[in-house]
Amino acid sequence: MSTKERGLVMVYTGNGKGKTTAAVGQALRAIGHGYRVYMIHFMKGRDYGEFLAAGRLPNLTVVRAGRDVFVNRENPEPVDIELARDGFERAKKAVCSGEYDLVVLDEIIVAVDYGLISEKELFELLEQKPPRVDLVLTGRGASPELVKRADMVSEILAIKHHYDAGVDGRKGIEY
């Protein structure tokens, strides 16, 4: 199979703002070329702008697999585990269905880091991914093994953020 036909695994990680935004940009680029895109937000339940825009864009399906609360890393609530597990099952179906050209697993890296989904299961999905499906994974703290397995990794650095000056998150900017 030529490299043109081989689906890529792309990772956006790091402590800076913009990982989801980069993934959405990748999705928009794909939609512009007629690709079918499935995006699932792990650990997010808010009506983020990309979720609200999905109904207006052709070939884009966006679903949520989380609540609009911060998950306790040391002691996640059962509902958070259940939502992540359900989301991961939906993600596996989307990846393997043949219906989508690009699948974005937003915050999957954090869900793995918090123990909601095992890294082993994520790696199994990468191995089962059909050859022509491109996959985007986002979230802070990509493991060295995930970095090794990915085709592309971009690290978003936190240099300065308006939160540090006490500016609250705004719709259209943070969500």
Wavefront OBJ file of the C-alpha trace (Angstrom):
o trace
v 0.000 0.000 0.000
v 1.383 3.409 -0.899
v 1.856 6.033 1.772
v -0.941 8.013 0.096
v -3.368 5.232 1.006
v -2.073 4.501 4.514
v -4.133 6.136 7.232
v -2.131 8.125 9.733
v -2.209 8.287 13.516
v -1.790 11.943 14.495
v -1.340 13.143 18.077
v -1.801 16.640 19.508
v -0.479 16.736 23.066
v 1.147 19.109 25.550
v 0.087 21.532 28.259
v -0.798 24.427 25.962
v -4.179 25.568 24.669
v -5.083 24.448 21.170
v -5.026 20.660 20.939
v -8.740 20.306 20.244
v -8.618 23.367 18.014
v -5.859 21.747 15.940
v -7.906 18.559 15.668
v -10.974 20.532 14.577
v -8.835 22.264 11.957
v -7.715 18.860 10.686
v -11.362 17.776 10.555
v -12.368 20.905 8.608
v -9.540 20.337 6.147
v -10.757 16.769 5.606
v -14.403 17.853 5.220
v -13.269 20.383 2.621
v -12.096 17.466 0.501
v -15.313 15.504 0.965
v -14.060 13.208 3.721
v -16.459 11.861 6.304
v -15.390 12.761 9.847
v -16.409 11.382 13.236
v -15.315 13.273 16.358
v -15.894 12.125 19.901
v -15.179 14.302 22.930
v -14.030 12.270 25.913
v -14.472 13.840 29.358
v -16.402 16.781 27.893
v -20.136 17.366 28.192
v -20.466 21.065 27.520
v -21.901 22.408 24.261
v -18.526 23.274 22.777
v -18.615 25.354 19.610
v -17.495 22.457 17.447
v -20.376 20.355 18.823
v -22.858 23.133 18.023
v -21.395 23.653 14.527
v -21.492 19.959 13.634
v -25.122 20.093 12.548
v -24.278 22.830 10.062
v -21.403 21.025 8.382
v -21.702 18.191 5.910
v -19.959 14.910 6.660
v -19.253 15.714 10.339
v -20.594 13.751 13.282
v -19.666 14.982 16.760
v -20.626 13.132 19.935
v -19.858 13.576 23.621
v -18.611 10.977 26.076
v -18.392 12.930 29.286
v -20.020 15.362 31.671
v -19.525 19.109 32.027
v -17.450 18.661 35.196
v -13.799 18.022 35.946
v -13.050 14.359 36.552
v -11.187 13.471 39.743
v -7.978 11.876 38.476
v -7.327 9.877 41.647
v -10.925 8.799 42.161
v -13.088 9.127 39.047
v -16.792 8.700 39.638
v -18.402 5.565 38.204
v -20.466 7.671 35.797
v -17.279 9.147 34.310
v -15.827 5.682 33.786
v -19.083 4.489 32.241
v -19.304 7.459 29.869
v -15.697 6.994 28.766
v -16.161 3.249 28.257
v -19.331 3.826 26.233
v -17.553 6.486 24.214
v -14.635 4.184 23.533
v -17.008 1.488 22.264
v -18.618 4.044 19.933
v -15.156 5.179 18.832
v -14.110 1.606 17.995
v -17.271 1.133 15.939
v -16.693 4.402 14.084
v -13.057 3.549 13.341
v -13.859 0.070 12.047
v -17.211 0.823 10.368
v -15.913 1.935 6.988
v -18.221 4.955 7.239
v -15.545 7.488 8.189
v -12.286 8.634 6.634
v -11.075 10.537 9.693
v -11.886 9.813 13.340
v -10.953 12.311 16.054
v -10.694 11.021 19.620
v -10.585 14.291 21.518
v -9.100 14.038 25.036
v -8.595 10.279 24.679
v -5.047 10.704 25.988
v -6.373 12.240 29.210
v -9.008 9.501 29.526
v -6.178 6.959 29.319
v -4.026 8.919 31.776
v -6.936 9.002 34.261
v -7.462 5.248 33.927
v -10.905 5.515 32.330
v -9.625 3.578 29.301
v -6.523 1.410 29.303
v -3.596 2.302 27.090
v -3.512 -1.345 26.005
v -7.047 -0.983 24.607
v -6.072 2.200 22.787
v -3.070 0.447 21.233
v -5.308 -2.452 20.184
v -7.548 0.052 18.403
v -4.525 1.515 16.610
v -3.607 -1.991 15.445
v -7.194 -2.797 14.356
v -7.667 0.487 12.521
v -8.460 -0.115 8.864
v -5.549 0.925 6.648
v -7.231 3.939 5.033
v -8.685 5.520 8.193
v -6.851 8.528 9.582
v -6.987 8.906 13.351
v -6.407 12.011 15.502
v -5.792 11.680 19.244
v -5.664 14.674 21.562
v -4.878 15.356 25.188
v -2.123 16.226 27.612
v 0.455 13.676 28.609
v 0.955 11.382 25.624
v 3.048 8.445 26.798
v 6.425 7.711 25.192
v 4.938 4.523 23.723
v 2.055 6.434 22.105
v 4.524 8.955 20.696
v 6.541 6.046 19.278
v 3.484 4.440 17.651
v 2.072 7.641 16.144
v 2.942 8.878 12.657
v 2.795 12.545 13.654
v 3.046 14.185 17.065
v 2.697 17.888 17.763
v 3.305 19.211 21.249
v 1.400 22.361 22.133
v 3.472 24.319 24.656
v 2.018 26.547 27.356
v 3.972 29.790 27.245
v 1.330 32.233 28.426
v -2.412 31.933 29.019
v -5.038 34.543 29.826
v -6.323 32.321 32.665
v -3.125 33.211 34.528
v -4.261 36.866 34.523
v -7.684 35.905 35.906
v -9.568 36.046 32.596
v -12.467 33.589 32.631
v -13.114 31.115 29.839
v -15.431 32.407 27.124
v -17.716 30.694 24.692
v -16.243 30.825 21.227
v -12.724 30.953 22.697
v -12.411 28.118 25.259
v -15.595 26.280 24.388
l 1 2 3 4 5 6 7 8 9 10 11 12 13 14 15 16 17 18 19 20 21 22 23 24 25 26 27 28 29 30 31 32 33 34 35 36 37 38 39 40 41 42 43 44 45 46 47 48 49 50 51 52 53 54 55 56 57 58 59 60 61 62 63 64 65 66 67 68 69 70 71 72 73 74 75 76 77 78 79 80 81 82 83 84 85 86 87 88 89 90 91 92 93 94 95 96 97 98 99 100 101 102 103 104 105 106 107 108 109 110 111 112 113 114 115 116 117 118 119 120 121 122 123 124 125 126 127 128 129 130 131 132 133 134 135 136 137 138 139 140 141 142 143 144 145 146 147 148 149 150 151 152 153 154 155 156 157 158 159 160 161 162 163 164 165 166 167 168 169 170 171 172 173 174 175
